[in-house]
Amino acid sequence: MTSILVVDNYDSFVFNLVQYLGQLGAQCDVRRNDEVTVDDALAYDGVLLSPGPGTPESA
């Protein structure tokens, strides 16, 4: 099974992505963007960066 680290950028859409990846057979772990390190990410087969809240103009 593929393990995916999903980096949550404080937007609820992240859970839609996790559900979809789970349907595809991936094992997902969700971590907040300020709680994850590079060493954490290296332990996974892949990393998905979720979108953040708001629009690019308000970033």
PDB file as gemmi writes it, atoms N, CA and C in Angstrom:
CRYST1    1.000    1.000    1.000  90.00  90.00  90.00 P 1                      
ATOM      1  N   MET A   1       0.846  -1.174   0.000  1.00  0.00           N  
ATOM      2  CA  MET A   1       0.000   0.000   0.000  1.00  0.00           C  
ATOM      3  C   MET A   1       0.898   1.246   0.000  1.00  0.00           C  
ATOM      4  N   THR A   2       0.527   2.219  -0.776  1.00  0.00           N  
ATOM      5  CA  THR A   2       1.273   3.468  -0.873  1.00  0.00           C  
ATOM      6  C   THR A   2       0.948   4.366   0.317  1.00  0.00           C  
ATOM      7  N   SER A   3       1.985   4.917   0.929  1.00  0.00           N  
ATOM      8  CA  SER A   3       1.776   5.832   2.055  1.00  0.00           C  
ATOM      9  C   SER A   3       1.997   7.268   1.580  1.00  0.00           C  
ATOM     10  N   ILE A   4       1.020   8.117   1.895  1.00  0.00           N  
ATOM     11  CA  ILE A   4       1.051   9.507   1.462  1.00  0.00           C  
ATOM     12  C   ILE A   4       0.961  10.417   2.679  1.00  0.00           C  
ATOM     13  N   LEU A   5       1.879  11.365   2.765  1.00  0.00           N  
ATOM     14  CA  LEU A   5       1.780  12.419   3.764  1.00  0.00           C  
ATOM     15  C   LEU A   5       1.005  13.560   3.127  1.00  0.00           C  
ATOM     16  N   VAL A   6      -0.116  13.916   3.720  1.00  0.00           N  
ATOM     17  CA  VAL A   6      -0.933  15.024   3.226  1.00  0.00           C  
ATOM     18  C   VAL A   6      -0.690  16.210   4.157  1.00  0.00           C  
ATOM     19  N   VAL A   7      -0.124  17.269   3.598  1.00  0.00           N  
ATOM     20  CA  VAL A   7       0.175  18.466   4.378  1.00  0.00           C  
ATOM     21  C   VAL A   7      -1.042  19.383   4.338  1.00  0.00           C  
ATOM     22  N   ASP A   8      -1.636  19.583   5.494  1.00  0.00           N  
ATOM     23  CA  ASP A   8      -2.853  20.383   5.639  1.00  0.00           C  
ATOM     24  C   ASP A   8      -2.476  21.850   5.812  1.00  0.00           C  
ATOM     25  N   ASN A   9      -2.887  22.665   4.856  1.00  0.00           N  
ATOM     26  CA  ASN A   9      -2.637  24.106   4.911  1.00  0.00           C  
ATOM     27  C   ASN A   9      -3.846  24.855   5.458  1.00  0.00           C  
ATOM     28  N   TYR A  10      -4.475  24.266   6.469  1.00  0.00           N  
ATOM     29  CA  TYR A  10      -5.603  24.875   7.178  1.00  0.00           C  
ATOM     30  C   TYR A  10      -6.782  25.179   6.257  1.00  0.00           C  
ATOM     31  N   ASP A  11      -7.141  24.187   5.444  1.00  0.00           N  
ATOM     32  CA  ASP A  11      -8.310  24.307   4.578  1.00  0.00           C  
ATOM     33  C   ASP A  11      -9.064  22.983   4.634  1.00  0.00           C  
ATOM     34  N   SER A  12     -10.379  23.024   4.750  1.00  0.00           N  
ATOM     35  CA  SER A  12     -11.171  21.803   4.926  1.00  0.00           C  
ATOM     36  C   SER A  12     -11.173  20.905   3.692  1.00  0.00           C  
ATOM     37  N   PHE A  13     -10.772  21.409   2.537  1.00  0.00           N  
ATOM     38  CA  PHE A  13     -10.741  20.604   1.316  1.00  0.00           C  
ATOM     39  C   PHE A  13      -9.774  19.428   1.440  1.00  0.00           C  
ATOM     40  N   VAL A  14      -8.842  19.520   2.368  1.00  0.00           N  
ATOM     41  CA  VAL A  14      -7.855  18.459   2.547  1.00  0.00           C  
ATOM     42  C   VAL A  14      -8.532  17.112   2.795  1.00  0.00           C  
ATOM     43  N   PHE A  15      -9.670  17.109   3.468  1.00  0.00           N  
ATOM     44  CA  PHE A  15     -10.323  15.844   3.786  1.00  0.00           C  
ATOM     45  C   PHE A  15     -10.991  15.223   2.561  1.00  0.00           C  
ATOM     46  N   ASN A  16     -11.389  16.039   1.591  1.00  0.00           N  
ATOM     47  CA  ASN A  16     -11.876  15.500   0.311  1.00  0.00           C  
ATOM     48  C   ASN A  16     -10.740  14.775  -0.403  1.00  0.00           C  
ATOM     49  N   LEU A  17      -9.555  15.362  -0.373  1.00  0.00           N  
ATOM     50  CA  LEU A  17      -8.393  14.748  -1.019  1.00  0.00           C  
ATOM     51  C   LEU A  17      -8.022  13.431  -0.346  1.00  0.00           C  
ATOM     52  N   VAL A  18      -8.052  13.416   0.976  1.00  0.00           N  
ATOM     53  CA  VAL A  18      -7.719  12.199   1.723  1.00  0.00           C  
ATOM     54  C   VAL A  18      -8.718  11.093   1.418  1.00  0.00           C  
ATOM     55  N   GLN A  19      -9.991  11.429   1.361  1.00  0.00           N  
ATOM     56  CA  GLN A  19     -11.011  10.431   1.042  1.00  0.00           C  
ATOM     57  C   GLN A  19     -10.784   9.858  -0.357  1.00  0.00           C  
ATOM     58  N   TYR A  20     -10.498  10.708  -1.315  1.00  0.00           N  
ATOM     59  CA  TYR A  20     -10.262  10.256  -2.687  1.00  0.00           C  
ATOM     60  C   TYR A  20      -9.030   9.358  -2.764  1.00  0.00           C  
ATOM     61  N   LEU A  21      -7.948   9.752  -2.120  1.00  0.00           N  
ATOM     62  CA  LEU A  21      -6.743   8.927  -2.126  1.00  0.00           C  
ATOM     63  C   LEU A  21      -6.995   7.581  -1.453  1.00  0.00           C  
ATOM     64  N   GLY A  22      -7.791   7.571  -0.396  1.00  0.00           N  
ATOM     65  CA  GLY A  22      -8.148   6.320   0.266  1.00  0.00           C  
ATOM     66  C   GLY A  22      -8.924   5.395  -0.651  1.00  0.00           C  
ATOM     67  N   GLN A  23      -9.818   5.961  -1.458  1.00  0.00           N  
ATOM     68  CA  GLN A  23     -10.568   5.155  -2.423  1.00  0.00           C  
ATOM     69  C   GLN A  23      -9.648   4.553  -3.476  1.00  0.00           C  
ATOM     70  N   LEU A  24      -8.534   5.217  -3.726  1.00  0.00           N  
ATOM     71  CA  LEU A  24      -7.558   4.705  -4.689  1.00  0.00           C  
ATOM     72  C   LEU A  24      -6.590   3.708  -4.054  1.00  0.00           C  
ATOM     73  N   GLY A  25      -6.721   3.490  -2.751  1.00  0.00           N  
ATOM     74  CA  GLY A  25      -5.908   2.490  -2.072  1.00  0.00           C  
ATOM     75  C   GLY A  25      -4.714   3.026  -1.306  1.00  0.00           C  
ATOM     76  N   ALA A  26      -4.602   4.323  -1.163  1.00  0.00           N  
ATOM     77  CA  ALA A  26      -3.467   4.904  -0.444  1.00  0.00           C  
ATOM     78  C   ALA A  26      -3.764   4.993   1.050  1.00  0.00           C  
ATOM     79  N   GLN A  27      -2.717   4.877   1.833  1.00  0.00           N  
ATOM     80  CA  GLN A  27      -2.788   5.108   3.275  1.00  0.00           C  
ATOM     81  C   GLN A  27      -2.306   6.532   3.518  1.00  0.00           C  
ATOM     82  N   CYS A  28      -3.169   7.393   4.042  1.00  0.00           N  
ATOM     83  CA  CYS A  28      -2.841   8.811   4.210  1.00  0.00           C  
ATOM     84  C   CYS A  28      -2.702   9.190   5.672  1.00  0.00           C  
ATOM     85  N   ASP A  29      -1.712  10.022   5.941  1.00  0.00           N  
ATOM     86  CA  ASP A  29      -1.556  10.663   7.238  1.00  0.00           C  
ATOM     87  C   ASP A  29      -1.624  12.164   6.995  1.00  0.00           C  
ATOM     88  N   VAL A  30      -2.479  12.850   7.737  1.00  0.00           N  
ATOM     89  CA  VAL A  30      -2.642  14.295   7.597  1.00  0.00           C  
ATOM     90  C   VAL A  30      -1.881  14.982   8.720  1.00  0.00           C  
ATOM     91  N   ARG A  31      -1.049  15.937   8.336  1.00  0.00           N  
ATOM     92  CA  ARG A  31      -0.288  16.728   9.312  1.00  0.00           C  
ATOM     93  C   ARG A  31      -0.414  18.199   8.953  1.00  0.00           C  
ATOM     94  N   ARG A  32      -0.554  19.050   9.943  1.00  0.00           N  
ATOM     95  CA  ARG A  32      -0.623  20.496   9.712  1.00  0.00           C  
ATOM     96  C   ARG A  32       0.727  21.000   9.200  1.00  0.00           C  
ATOM     97  N   ASN A  33       0.684  22.034   8.368  1.00  0.00           N  
ATOM     98  CA  ASN A  33       1.904  22.512   7.722  1.00  0.00           C  
ATOM     99  C   ASN A  33       2.961  23.013   8.704  1.00  0.00           C  
ATOM    100  N   ASP A  34       2.561  23.433   9.880  1.00  0.00           N  
ATOM    101  CA  ASP A  34       3.539  23.905  10.852  1.00  0.00           C  
ATOM    102  C   ASP A  34       3.951  22.815  11.849  1.00  0.00           C  
ATOM    103  N   GLU A  35       3.540  21.573  11.578  1.00  0.00           N  
ATOM    104  CA  GLU A  35       3.870  20.456  12.467  1.00  0.00           C  
ATOM    105  C   GLU A  35       4.625  19.347  11.751  1.00  0.00           C  
ATOM    106  N   VAL A  36       5.053  19.587  10.515  1.00  0.00           N  
ATOM    107  CA  VAL A  36       5.711  18.543   9.738  1.00  0.00           C  
ATOM    108  C   VAL A  36       7.129  18.997   9.388  1.00  0.00           C  
ATOM    109  N   THR A  37       8.050  18.035   9.382  1.00  0.00           N  
ATOM    110  CA  THR A  37       9.441  18.327   9.031  1.00  0.00           C  
ATOM    111  C   THR A  37       9.820  17.566   7.768  1.00  0.00           C  
ATOM    112  N   VAL A  38      10.944  17.936   7.202  1.00  0.00           N  
ATOM    113  CA  VAL A  38      11.448  17.230   6.024  1.00  0.00           C  
ATOM    114  C   VAL A  38      11.705  15.770   6.371  1.00  0.00           C  
ATOM    115  N   ASP A  39      12.255  15.516   7.536  1.00  0.00           N  
ATOM    116  CA  ASP A  39      12.508  14.134   7.948  1.00  0.00           C  
ATOM    117  C   ASP A  39      11.211  13.334   8.024  1.00  0.00           C  
ATOM    118  N   ASP A  40      10.130  13.965   8.487  1.00  0.00           N  
ATOM    119  CA  ASP A  40       8.824  13.299   8.501  1.00  0.00           C  
ATOM    120  C   ASP A  40       8.427  12.913   7.082  1.00  0.00           C  
ATOM    121  N   ALA A  41       8.552  13.850   6.164  1.00  0.00           N  
ATOM    122  CA  ALA A  41       8.120  13.640   4.781  1.00  0.00           C  
ATOM    123  C   ALA A  41       8.910  12.531   4.099  1.00  0.00           C  
ATOM    124  N   LEU A  42      10.174  12.392   4.435  1.00  0.00           N  
ATOM    125  CA  LEU A  42      11.018  11.380   3.795  1.00  0.00           C  
ATOM    126  C   LEU A  42      10.596   9.954   4.131  1.00  0.00           C  
ATOM    127  N   ALA A  43       9.794   9.783   5.159  1.00  0.00           N  
ATOM    128  CA  ALA A  43       9.347   8.447   5.563  1.00  0.00           C  
ATOM    129  C   ALA A  43       8.190   7.932   4.708  1.00  0.00           C  
ATOM    130  N   TYR A  44       7.654   8.760   3.804  1.00  0.00           N  
ATOM    131  CA  TYR A  44       6.480   8.401   3.001  1.00  0.00           C  
ATOM    132  C   TYR A  44       6.857   8.150   1.549  1.00  0.00           C  
ATOM    133  N   ASP A  45       5.959   7.451   0.853  1.00  0.00           N  
ATOM    134  CA  ASP A  45       6.138   7.226  -0.583  1.00  0.00           C  
ATOM    135  C   ASP A  45       5.876   8.494  -1.385  1.00  0.00           C  
ATOM    136  N   GLY A  46       5.017   9.370  -0.860  1.00  0.00           N  
ATOM    137  CA  GLY A  46       4.688  10.609  -1.553  1.00  0.00           C  
ATOM    138  C   GLY A  46       4.167  11.654  -0.594  1.00  0.00           C  
ATOM    139  N   VAL A  47       4.167  12.896  -1.069  1.00  0.00           N  
ATOM    140  CA  VAL A  47       3.682  14.022  -0.274  1.00  0.00           C  
ATOM    141  C   VAL A  47       2.697  14.810  -1.121  1.00  0.00           C  
ATOM    142  N   LEU A  48       1.551  15.149  -0.542  1.00  0.00           N  
ATOM    143  CA  LEU A  48       0.550  15.980  -1.202  1.00  0.00           C  
ATOM    144  C   LEU A  48       0.382  17.253  -0.384  1.00  0.00           C  
ATOM    145  N   LEU A  49       0.564  18.396  -1.036  1.00  0.00           N  
ATOM    146  CA  LEU A  49       0.344  19.683  -0.383  1.00  0.00           C  
ATOM    147  C   LEU A  49      -1.071  20.130  -0.690  1.00  0.00           C  
ATOM    148  N   SER A  50      -1.865  20.307   0.339  1.00  0.00           N  
ATOM    149  CA  SER A  50      -3.252  20.723   0.131  1.00  0.00           C  
ATOM    150  C   SER A  50      -3.308  22.215  -0.171  1.00  0.00           C  
ATOM    151  N   PRO A  51      -4.435  22.663  -0.744  1.00  0.00           N  
ATOM    152  CA  PRO A  51      -4.593  24.106  -0.944  1.00  0.00           C  
ATOM    153  C   PRO A  51      -4.792  24.790   0.404  1.00  0.00           C  
ATOM    154  N   GLY A  52      -4.598  26.077   0.417  1.00  0.00           N  
ATOM    155  CA  GLY A  52      -4.824  26.847   1.633  1.00  0.00           C  
ATOM    156  C   GLY A  52      -6.140  27.592   1.550  1.00  0.00           C  
ATOM    157  N   PRO A  53      -6.520  28.236   2.635  1.00  0.00           N  
ATOM    158  CA  PRO A  53      -7.779  28.977   2.642  1.00  0.00           C  
ATOM    159  C   PRO A  53      -7.674  30.262   1.827  1.00  0.00           C  
ATOM    160  N   GLY A  54      -8.798  30.740   1.354  1.00  0.00           N  
ATOM    161  CA  GLY A  54      -8.840  32.011   0.650  1.00  0.00           C  
ATOM    162  C   GLY A  54      -8.424  31.901  -0.808  1.00  0.00           C  
ATOM    163  N   THR A  55      -8.063  33.035  -1.370  1.00  0.00           N  
ATOM    164  CA  THR A  55      -7.651  33.117  -2.773  1.00  0.00           C  
ATOM    165  C   THR A  55      -6.188  33.528  -2.848  1.00  0.00           C  
ATOM    166  N   PRO A  56      -5.536  33.312  -3.981  1.00  0.00           N  
ATOM    167  CA  PRO A  56      -4.132  33.737  -4.102  1.00  0.00           C  
ATOM    168  C   PRO A  56      -3.939  35.234  -3.825  1.00  0.00           C  
ATOM    169  N   GLU A  57      -4.932  36.031  -4.183  1.00  0.00           N  
ATOM    170  CA  GLU A  57      -4.815  37.471  -3.965  1.00  0.00           C  
ATOM    171  C   GLU A  57      -4.775  37.832  -2.481  1.00  0.00           C  
ATOM    172  N   SER A  58      -5.385  37.000  -1.648  1.00  0.00           N  
ATOM    173  CA  SER A  58      -5.426  37.305  -0.218  1.00  0.00           C  
ATOM    174  C   SER A  58      -4.311  36.619   0.564  1.00  0.00           C  
ATOM    175  N   ALA A  59      -3.437  35.929  -0.116  1.00  0.00           N  
ATOM    176  CA  ALA A  59      -2.348  35.201   0.558  1.00  0.00           C  
ATOM    177  C   ALA A  59      -1.273  36.148   1.060  1.00  0.00           C  
TER     178      ALA A  59                                                      
END                                                                             
